Amino acid sequence: MAVTLREVAAAAGVSIKTVSNVINGYAYISDATRAAVDAAIAELGYQPNLSARGLRSGRTGVISLVIPDLKNPYFAELADSVMREAAKHEVAVFIQQSGGDRDRELAILRGPQMRMADGILFSVAGLGQEDAALVDVPTPIVLLGERIFHGPADHVTMMNVAASRAATEHLLSLGRRRIVALGAHPGEVVGSAGLRLAGYREALEAAGVEYRDELVLEAGEWRRVDGARAVRTFLETGFDVDGVVAFNDSLAFGAMRAIEDRGFRIPDDVAVIGFDDLDETRYSIPTLSSIEPGRDDIAETAVRLLLARIGGDTTPFQEHEAPFRLVARESTAR
């Protein structure tokens, strides 16, 4: 016999309504109550009748995750975190790729696919702050990333400036003074590259180290090949460098290859730190120091906020910055 809500409620010591609220992602449930209900669900093996629930509620039980590109390792790992978090609430995730293109992002927002989802987690890459009004759509939406702040939706992002500053301070604490910033986008202020460059600059200024334009390397795309190309070209100029702050791990991996190809040792001659703490950082040679940007916190918070909006929450929109953690490994070992 199928387990009922009544049986879950009895096992958890709560009302049937409370069990329903937990299952549907209602925001105003204490952590203790949520944990008790989750434990009862797991113990009893409760499986909701999604078809019946959809007919009653008019909901699909599906949310959409819009990301720039699954080939980017960060977004692949973010998608995994979102799907695992959504599964806790028995919600499926429909993933769409925008390519980071503004027109494509608008087409997705306005397209018929949105009718397939109860809500949208939207990692903006092509739209900008000036486009904030365009994401005011009827479907509940939570914005991810660094392109639109204080828009007409909840917003979840990472502490880009503070985290990049911490990465740079880490190299400075090792006595490094000729530190490259890898991954700049000229003229960008709002966006990952602009914010991480600001953090790099803050760290240098606080340490009394001169900021030098020639140590800021551009990389239009943040792939390994872009990091390797930029650093290889830089080293051929003969500039002396003893540290690299890469704006993502893929750039860092490319930089490490270019540095070693020139006969330098990591970290003895050049210390390297990345950003994103991809799973691969633990297996590269040497292992890569990186910033863990709070990916699981981003996924948990974004899913929770979205499900609350789907459930009718009308409280003021929230801005959430996930806490980061600096993970030191062999590429910056003393």
C-alpha positions as CSV (number, residue, x, y, z in Angstrom):
1,M,0.0,0.0,0.0
2,A,1.2,3.5,-0.8
3,V,2.3,5.6,2.2
4,T,-0.1,8.6,2.8
5,L,0.5,12.1,3.9
6,R,-1.3,11.3,7.1
7,E,1.2,8.5,7.9
8,V,4.2,10.9,7.2
9,A,2.6,13.5,9.5
10,A,2.1,11.0,12.3
11,A,5.7,9.8,12.1
12,A,7.0,13.3,12.1
13,G,4.7,14.5,14.8
14,V,3.3,17.4,12.7
15,S,0.1,18.2,10.9
16,I,-0.8,17.0,7.3
17,K,-0.7,20.7,6.2
18,T,2.9,21.0,7.5
19,V,4.0,17.9,5.6
20,S,2.4,19.4,2.5
21,N,4.2,22.7,3.0
22,V,7.5,21.0,3.4
23,I,7.0,19.0,0.2
24,N,6.0,22.1,-1.8
25,G,9.0,24.1,-0.6
26,Y,7.1,26.6,1.6
27,A,9.7,29.0,3.0
28,Y,8.5,29.6,6.5
29,I,9.2,26.2,8.0
30,S,11.7,25.8,10.8
31,D,14.9,23.7,10.0
32,A,13.9,21.3,12.8
33,T,10.4,20.7,11.4
34,R,11.7,20.3,7.9
35,A,14.3,17.8,9.0
36,A,11.7,15.8,10.9
37,V,9.4,15.6,7.9
38,D,12.3,14.8,5.5
39,A,13.4,12.0,7.9
40,A,9.8,10.6,8.1
41,I,9.5,10.7,4.3
42,A,12.8,8.8,3.9
43,E,12.0,6.2,6.6
44,L,8.5,5.5,5.2
45,G,9.5,5.7,1.6
46,Y,6.7,8.2,0.8
47,Q,6.2,8.9,-2.9
48,P,3.8,11.7,-3.9
49,N,1.3,11.2,-6.7
50,L,2.7,13.9,-8.9
51,S,0.0,13.6,-11.6
52,A,-2.8,14.1,-9.1
53,R,-0.9,16.9,-7.4
54,G,-0.5,18.6,-10.7
55,L,-4.1,18.4,-11.6
56,R,-5.1,19.8,-8.3
57,S,-2.6,22.6,-8.2
58,G,-2.2,23.5,-11.9
59,R,1.6,23.0,-11.5
60,T,3.9,20.8,-13.5
61,G,6.4,19.9,-10.8
62,V,9.1,21.1,-13.1
63,I,11.4,24.2,-12.9
64,S,13.7,25.5,-15.6
65,L,17.4,26.2,-15.2
66,V,18.7,28.5,-17.9
67,I,22.5,28.6,-18.0
68,P,25.0,29.8,-20.6
69,D,26.8,26.6,-21.5
70,L,27.0,23.1,-20.0
71,K,30.4,22.7,-21.6
72,N,31.6,25.3,-19.0
73,P,32.6,23.1,-16.0
74,Y,31.3,25.6,-13.5
75,F,27.8,25.6,-15.0
76,A,27.8,21.8,-15.3
77,E,28.6,21.4,-11.6
78,L,26.0,24.1,-10.7
79,A,23.4,22.2,-12.7
80,D,24.2,19.1,-10.7
81,S,23.9,21.0,-7.4
82,V,20.5,22.5,-8.5
83,M,19.2,19.1,-9.6
84,R,20.2,17.4,-6.4
85,E,18.5,20.2,-4.4
86,A,15.4,20.2,-6.5
87,A,15.1,16.4,-6.0
88,K,14.9,16.9,-2.3
89,H,11.6,18.7,-3.0
90,E,10.5,16.2,-5.6
91,V,10.8,18.7,-8.4
92,A,12.3,18.0,-11.8
93,V,14.7,20.4,-13.6
94,F,14.5,21.3,-17.3
95,I,17.9,22.7,-18.4
96,Q,18.2,25.2,-21.3
97,Q,21.4,26.7,-22.7
98,S,21.5,30.3,-23.8
99,G,25.1,30.5,-25.1
100,G,25.4,33.7,-23.1
101,D,23.7,35.5,-26.0
102,R,21.3,38.3,-25.1
103,D,18.8,37.6,-27.9
104,R,18.7,33.9,-27.0
105,E,18.1,34.7,-23.4
106,L,15.2,36.9,-24.3
107,A,13.8,34.2,-26.6
108,I,14.0,31.7,-23.9
109,L,12.1,34.0,-21.5
110,R,9.4,34.6,-24.0
111,G,9.3,31.2,-25.6
112,P,6.6,28.5,-25.2
113,Q,9.0,26.3,-23.1
114,M,8.4,28.6,-20.2
115,R,4.8,27.2,-20.0
116,M,6.4,23.8,-19.2
117,A,7.9,25.1,-16.0
118,D,6.5,26.4,-12.7
119,G,9.4,28.7,-12.3
120,I,12.8,29.7,-13.7
121,L,16.3,29.8,-12.3
122,F,18.0,32.2,-14.8
123,S,21.8,32.5,-14.9
124,V,22.1,35.7,-16.8
125,A,25.1,36.2,-19.1
126,G,24.0,38.3,-22.1
127,L,21.5,40.7,-20.6
128,G,22.8,43.6,-18.5
129,Q,21.6,45.9,-15.7
130,E,19.9,48.1,-18.3
131,D,17.7,45.1,-19.2
132,A,16.4,44.5,-15.7
133,A,12.8,45.3,-16.6
134,L,12.8,42.6,-19.3
135,V,13.1,39.8,-16.8
136,D,9.8,40.9,-15.1
137,V,7.8,37.9,-16.5
138,P,4.6,36.2,-15.2
139,T,6.5,33.0,-14.3
140,P,8.2,33.1,-10.9
141,I,12.0,33.7,-11.5
142,V,15.2,33.8,-9.5
143,L,18.2,35.5,-11.1
144,L,21.7,34.0,-10.8
145,G,25.0,35.6,-11.5
146,E,26.5,39.1,-11.7
147,R,24.8,40.8,-14.6
148,I,21.6,42.1,-13.0
149,F,21.4,43.4,-9.5
150,H,18.3,44.7,-7.6
151,G,16.0,43.6,-10.5
152,P,12.3,42.6,-10.3
153,A,13.1,39.1,-8.8
154,D,15.1,37.4,-6.1
155,H,18.8,37.3,-6.9
156,V,21.4,34.8,-5.8
157,T,25.1,35.4,-6.5
158,M,28.6,34.9,-5.1
159,M,31.0,37.2,-3.3
160,N,33.1,37.9,-6.3
161,V,35.0,41.0,-5.1
162,A,35.7,39.6,-1.6
163,A,36.6,36.2,-2.9
164,S,39.0,37.5,-5.6
165,R,40.6,39.8,-3.0
166,A,41.1,36.8,-0.7
167,A,42.7,34.8,-3.6
168,T,45.1,37.7,-4.3
169,E,45.8,38.2,-0.6
170,H,46.7,34.5,-0.4
171,L,49.5,35.0,-2.9
172,L,50.6,38.2,-1.3
173,S,50.9,36.4,2.0
174,L,53.4,34.0,0.3
175,G,55.6,36.9,-0.6
176,R,54.5,37.1,-4.2
177,R,54.4,40.7,-5.6
178,R,54.4,40.4,-9.4
179,I,50.9,38.9,-9.7
180,V,49.0,38.5,-12.9
181,A,45.3,38.9,-13.0
182,L,44.1,36.4,-15.7
183,G,40.6,36.8,-17.4
184,A,39.9,40.5,-17.6
185,H,37.2,41.8,-19.9
186,P,38.1,45.4,-20.9
187,G,35.6,48.0,-19.7
188,E,33.5,45.5,-17.7
189,V,32.4,46.8,-14.3
190,V,29.3,44.6,-13.6
191,G,30.0,41.0,-14.4
192,S,32.3,38.3,-13.0
193,A,35.4,39.6,-14.7
194,G,34.9,43.2,-13.6
195,L,34.1,42.3,-10.0
196,R,37.0,39.9,-9.7
197,L,39.4,42.4,-11.1
198,A,38.1,44.9,-8.5
199,G,38.9,42.4,-5.8
200,Y,42.4,41.8,-7.2
201,R,43.0,45.5,-7.3
202,E,41.7,46.1,-3.7
203,A,44.1,43.5,-2.4
204,L,47.1,45.0,-4.1
205,E,46.3,48.5,-2.9
206,A,45.7,47.3,0.7
207,A,49.2,45.7,0.6
208,G,50.9,48.7,-0.9
209,V,51.7,46.9,-4.1
210,E,51.5,48.9,-7.3
211,Y,48.7,48.0,-9.7
212,R,50.2,47.5,-13.2
213,D,48.1,47.4,-16.3
214,E,50.6,45.1,-18.0
215,L,49.9,42.4,-15.4
216,V,46.2,42.3,-16.3
217,L,45.6,39.8,-19.0
218,E,42.5,39.7,-21.2
219,A,40.7,36.5,-21.9
220,G,37.4,36.8,-23.9
221,E,36.3,33.3,-23.0
222,W,37.3,31.5,-19.9
223,R,38.5,28.3,-21.4
224,R,41.8,26.4,-20.9
225,V,43.0,27.4,-24.3
226,D,42.4,31.1,-23.6
227,G,44.3,30.9,-20.3
228,A,47.2,29.1,-22.0
229,R,47.3,31.5,-24.9
230,A,47.2,34.6,-22.8
231,V,49.9,33.5,-20.3
232,R,52.1,32.0,-23.1
233,T,52.0,35.4,-25.0
234,F,52.7,37.3,-21.7
235,L,55.7,35.1,-20.8
236,E,57.2,35.6,-24.3
237,T,57.5,39.3,-23.6
238,G,60.0,38.6,-20.8
239,F,57.9,40.1,-18.0
240,D,58.8,38.7,-14.6
241,V,55.9,37.1,-12.7
242,D,55.7,35.1,-9.5
243,G,51.9,34.6,-9.1
244,V,48.7,34.2,-11.1
245,V,45.2,34.9,-9.9
246,A,43.0,33.2,-12.6
247,F,39.3,34.3,-12.7
248,N,38.2,30.7,-13.1
249,D,39.8,27.3,-12.8
250,S,39.8,26.5,-16.5
251,L,41.9,29.6,-17.1
252,A,44.2,28.5,-14.3
253,F,44.7,25.0,-15.8
254,G,45.7,26.7,-19.1
255,A,48.0,29.1,-17.3
256,M,49.7,26.2,-15.5
257,R,50.4,24.4,-18.8
258,A,51.9,27.6,-20.3
259,I,54.0,28.2,-17.2
260,E,55.4,24.7,-17.2
261,D,56.1,24.7,-20.9
262,R,58.4,27.7,-20.3
263,G,60.4,25.7,-17.8
264,F,59.0,27.4,-14.7
265,R,58.0,25.4,-11.6
266,I,54.7,25.7,-9.8
267,P,54.6,26.9,-7.1
268,D,58.4,27.5,-6.6
269,D,58.7,30.0,-9.4
270,V,55.0,30.9,-10.0
271,A,52.1,30.3,-7.6
272,V,48.7,29.9,-9.2
273,I,45.2,30.1,-7.8
274,G,41.9,29.7,-9.6
275,F,38.2,30.3,-8.9
276,D,35.2,27.9,-8.7
277,D,36.9,24.9,-7.0
278,L,35.9,22.4,-9.7
279,D,36.2,18.7,-8.9
280,E,39.2,18.5,-11.2
281,T,41.3,20.9,-9.0
282,R,41.8,17.9,-6.6
283,Y,43.4,15.8,-9.4
284,S,45.5,18.2,-11.5
285,I,49.3,18.0,-11.1
286,P,50.0,20.0,-9.0
287,T,46.6,20.2,-7.4
288,L,45.1,23.6,-7.9
289,S,44.3,26.1,-5.1
290,S,41.0,27.7,-5.7
291,I,38.0,29.7,-4.4
292,E,35.0,27.5,-3.5
293,P,32.3,30.1,-4.2
294,G,29.4,28.5,-2.3
295,R,27.9,26.6,-5.2
296,D,25.8,24.3,-3.0
297,D,24.6,27.3,-1.0
298,I,23.7,29.0,-4.3
299,A,21.7,26.0,-5.4
300,E,19.9,25.5,-2.1
301,T,19.0,29.2,-1.7
302,A,17.9,29.6,-5.3
303,V,15.7,26.5,-5.3
304,R,14.2,27.5,-1.9
305,L,13.4,31.0,-3.0
306,L,11.9,29.9,-6.3
307,L,9.7,27.2,-4.7
308,A,8.5,29.8,-2.2
309,R,7.5,32.2,-5.0
310,I,5.8,29.3,-6.8
311,G,3.9,28.7,-3.6
312,G,2.6,32.3,-3.5
313,D,5.2,34.1,-1.4
314,T,4.8,37.9,-1.9
315,T,7.5,39.2,0.5
316,P,10.0,41.7,-0.9
317,F,12.6,40.4,-3.3
318,Q,15.8,39.1,-1.7
319,E,19.5,39.6,-2.6
320,H,21.7,36.7,-1.4
321,E,25.5,36.4,-1.6
322,A,26.8,32.9,-0.9
323,P,29.7,32.6,1.4
324,F,33.0,31.5,-0.2
325,R,36.0,29.5,1.1
326,L,39.6,29.6,0.0
327,V,41.0,26.1,-0.6
328,A,44.8,26.1,-0.6
329,R,46.5,23.2,-2.4
330,E,49.8,22.4,-4.0
331,S,49.8,25.1,-6.7
332,T,50.4,27.7,-3.9
333,A,52.0,25.5,-1.3
334,R,54.8,27.2,0.7
